[in-house]
Amino acid sequence: MDLKISERAKLPTKYGDFLIQSFQENREYTKDHLVVFSQKLGNVPLVRLHSECLTGDVFGSLKCDCGTELEYAMKEIVKSKDGGMLIYLRQEGRGIGLFNKVNAYALQDKGRDTIEANLELGFPSDLRDYEIVGEIFRYFGIGEINLLTNNPLKIESIQKYVKVSRTSIIVGCNKHNKDYLQVKKDKMGHLL
């Protein structure tokens, strides 16, 4: 993988003070991922792998739990005695991209669940790739993490790069994302 790494910069947020760095992967495509991290990282930092969700992260969509998970992760990283990092992966819509995600939303409006919508559009249920995460851990010299996730696929994908323990991320549900969360639990094996 051809990888470019930006300089580090300060990132003061409403949650606390962080540093930010971008990792640009160049394969058959170019993606700029972000790492937002504590100034001090302990032996087992708290890590959240967060795939981009413009609708949830920016617009506060209630169809998913992404925006609330992002906010929760930032708060937990600030409180963590070992510090931590949020790796913001540019993999919108479980890797299908924003255009296709909107088309999947339209299918969901017609009664499909998130997996059925992806399949109907010709995509697998989850197209995300975590290879860049291994590069990020190598760069930071991280060998063990406390992963903030409910997704067993993330745990499995990351274990080839670092030793992983897990902390649940439970942010609640609402009438708009109840079925979405049920599909994550029943069809994707999320630990909810």
Buried (B, 14 or more C-beta within 10 A) or exposed (E): EEEEEEEEEEBEEEBBEBBBBBBBBEEEEEBEBBBBBBEEBEEBBBBBBBBBBBBBBEEEBBBBBBBBBBBBBBEBBBEBEBBBBBBBBBBBBBBBBEEBBEBBBEBBEEEBBBBBBBBEBEBEBBBBBBEBBBBBBEEBEBEEBBBBBBBEBBBEBBEEBBEBEBBEBEBEBEEEBEBBBBBBEEEBEBBB
